[in-house]
């Protein structure tokens, strides 16, 4: 982890830069480490350890700006590095929009890095034997119950278990100093099966959590196996319009281009289909997207962005109305508008069922509930390529999943395409669940749309 003397070196970089020609400066010091065990077909395949240390300098000199990085932390070498960096910045063109954020907007209470409960001290007691034990616990290769089936047999299984931490400190010359520390315990499994006709199908699953005891390693490979087996026996499906349900494991694919369109860089460069949408109703009533960056102990939480600006819980889209753009200090100056945070930290899509009143308090809307609500259509469990036009919002995605009828899955479908426009799609939102995966930074649950165009 970052030590006290390393923090003093980072502070020295600020004072030295400002004392040798820089008008302002920001320093980001980061240390990280990861240990992983890889399994192949029930046997240990690879053990890795990687550690990284870096210091990034952001220098503002005579109306000019430059960024530099190094892994050196020796004071005399850093001083020489900073002097050369300042000379290089002076050779660049002026950009008066480059500046540090207003100090009144920066976070003042992120001193220890552990305020949000994202670091588990159990990481410090972990050793190679315990990591290896968890990796072996993931594997189902030698489990006769898993591999005993008249319908299929497992032909390969890859598992990875890793433990890591990331510790970073950001300091600037206007008085901001913040620290963010988090640990991660991560599982990944991919299982390939072969049916009786020689067709192969692969399924994967993953989980990650900042708390060591918050996930069961044995469940990861079993889930991957279930997803592989479920694909056996796909049937053709005719083209046309139908209701579409998107599983929570992949639903963020349809939210990402919306958030990208709210980003300051896209807006400033006129590469956003939501340019001019702030304060206007663009999407359907059920589109309620919140940013919850300060949820304790949850992936994606943070107290400040990369500039040091404080985060806060806030609506992004409310009842279909665009409530905020994500504008950093630089883009705000170029666009002549007020800055916000640079991006959404932990976007959360709120539960919704069209024409149904959801009771206050405990609300539970599962994937099964949504399938029952939609009755007939296609459940999407994977996206296979595709793209979105950032200017128009038009999209085309390859999908795979399952047909369902009367709320029940009937058979797998593959090699289909969905096309349309994101504004139209989200205006046709009819359901959003409460089953977002805890392991994901983006809390996007299973969602459903009507009148979606499918091509076989």
Secondary structure as GFF3:
##gff-version 3
##sequence-region A 1 456
A	DSSP	alpha_helix	4	18	.	.	.	ID=ss1
A	DSSP	beta_strand	24	40	.	.	.	ID=ss2
A	DSSP	beta_strand	43	61	.	.	.	ID=ss3
A	DSSP	beta_strand	64	70	.	.	.	ID=ss4
A	DSSP	alpha_helix	75	90	.	.	.	ID=ss5
A	DSSP	three_ten_helix	103	105	.	.	.	ID=ss6
A	DSSP	alpha_helix	122	125	.	.	.	ID=ss7
A	DSSP	alpha_helix	128	138	.	.	.	ID=ss8
A	DSSP	alpha_helix	144	147	.	.	.	ID=ss9
A	DSSP	beta_strand	152	172	.	.	.	ID=ss10
A	DSSP	beta_strand	177	195	.	.	.	ID=ss11
A	DSSP	beta_strand	200	209	.	.	.	ID=ss12
A	DSSP	three_ten_helix	212	214	.	.	.	ID=ss13
A	DSSP	alpha_helix	217	229	.	.	.	ID=ss14
A	DSSP	beta_strand	240	246	.	.	.	ID=ss15
A	DSSP	alpha_helix	253	261	.	.	.	ID=ss16
A	DSSP	alpha_helix	264	268	.	.	.	ID=ss17
A	DSSP	beta_strand	289	291	.	.	.	ID=ss18
A	DSSP	beta_strand	314	318	.	.	.	ID=ss19
A	DSSP	beta_strand	321	322	.	.	.	ID=ss20
A	DSSP	alpha_helix	329	335	.	.	.	ID=ss21
A	DSSP	beta_strand	347	349	.	.	.	ID=ss22
A	DSSP	beta_strand	352	353	.	.	.	ID=ss23
A	DSSP	alpha_helix	367	374	.	.	.	ID=ss24
A	DSSP	beta_strand	377	388	.	.	.	ID=ss25
A	DSSP	beta_strand	394	405	.	.	.	ID=ss26
A	DSSP	beta_strand	408	421	.	.	.	ID=ss27
A	DSSP	alpha_helix	422	427	.	.	.	ID=ss28
A	DSSP	beta_strand	429	432	.	.	.	ID=ss29
A	DSSP	beta_strand	447	455	.	.	.	ID=ss30
###
